[in-house]
Amino acid sequence: MILLILTTVVMTAFSSEEGTCSVERCAQKSVPEFSSTPYGWKMPTALFEQNLEEVAPQEQEVLFGKLPEWLNGKLYRVGPGMFEKGGRKVRNLVDGLSKVHMWSLNGAAAPTFAASFLKSDIYNRTMAAGELVPYKHLDKFDPPLTKLEKAKVMFWDDEPDNNNIAPWNLASKGVTICSESPIYIDIDRESLEFQRKFVAKSSDYERFVK
């Protein structure tokens, strides 16, 4: 009886719309692709897949089960969402342009999802130029920056505002998106639209110890 159940589970796991496939063939399908890096190790190419779609807040269908009544609140996540624009791309995950995602849960009601690129100065200049503009970065651009572009980034550019690390509940009317730089960006809690950009000061420490 136990063997029959295990067999059924295994066969179900390896079935598809095209029929049941062998373990070897299904395993081959699930193997991720890797690309070489300048450092001698390989990076999963799926990490650099872009999703450029921005989603206004909209209700999502619950496919099965139901959400508990006590489940309320909002979940924000931020990370790199654009790695290439206009034939120029970055080669490190943390250099990707920031994108914010939000899930809003209100008990048993339908959940809401939204996604938007952070409207930073770097993002706005990139969209206006039609290609990734030079900015302070961890790894290299491809194709590489020219000497003039490197000098401009080094000596004339402002602090980078491509905040793609973490959302904080610091703003009274919005969510604060931050990075390792002291430049913070507040966005609307519902629409994810840009509200303001400011420089954090040491005298603001009370905002971090709520």
Disulfide bonds with the S-S distance in Angstrom:
Cys21-Cys26 1.59
